[in-house]
């Protein structure tokens, strides 16, 4: 089995694959103060609850935007999976043969953005815009030839909500699970819900459309918009541009990456 780990600023998503099938998936808080032993307690408990044995893991692949936590996971692997090779860690330097990176500074591109692009190209083989709703919202563009072109980064939904509540005197913290009844909010909470959900939805539509126009300058008009990340399901109903929502996109990308690099090790 393959253990895949997507380490984000707020959450770490873990997946266990048996061949091509995802047999277990977990979502943990990304705790920078956690020790190796504390991480082991969480993981071994989850493995036990799902009837899995750590010794059945034959490989580990991780992508991280938090270097400190990447080191923590690598130490956990060395301590608790000592017979395995070191984890395969995604970076611009290791993925460039699979995904040409056409940005000014490839080394600055987050591993999660690259692995999402690899997953989309592997599945669809067409130009695409990937919208990842995480702590930050990233828009990433894949060309018709399978190259990573770059994209856009903006504050995520939770950041926006926290800023509204902390930087204003009369705006409360709100729950977005119960969406607005209409675009024109008739109350403060209704207006806030509309601003976040309809506002971010309109932003996704507008920015995706502009990116599609830039990529279509060469004449290829086909372009998919794929959404992923923890908030994707919340925002997708308020967007027209999104073709598909795939919450497992990053884990699939890690599976593809691990398979290819294993074959060419």
PEWO-V434794 format. One line per field, one symbol per residue. psi: psi as a letter, one per 20 degrees, with the letter a starting at -180 (. if undefined). A space follows every 50 residues. Layout:
psi->???
This chain:
psi->qppqpoorhgqpppqppodipohqpqoqqnoijqrghgggggghgggghj kqphiipiqppqpqjnhghghghhhgghgiliiqrqqopprhhiihhhnp olrhnhiipqhhgghgggggghhhlrqqppoonbgqpqpppprijkqpha cqprqrggggghgghhjqhjprqqpihnrqhrgopjrggghgggggghgh ghgggghgggghgghjhiioippqopqarhjghghhijqhhpgqpnijgg hghhgggggghghj.
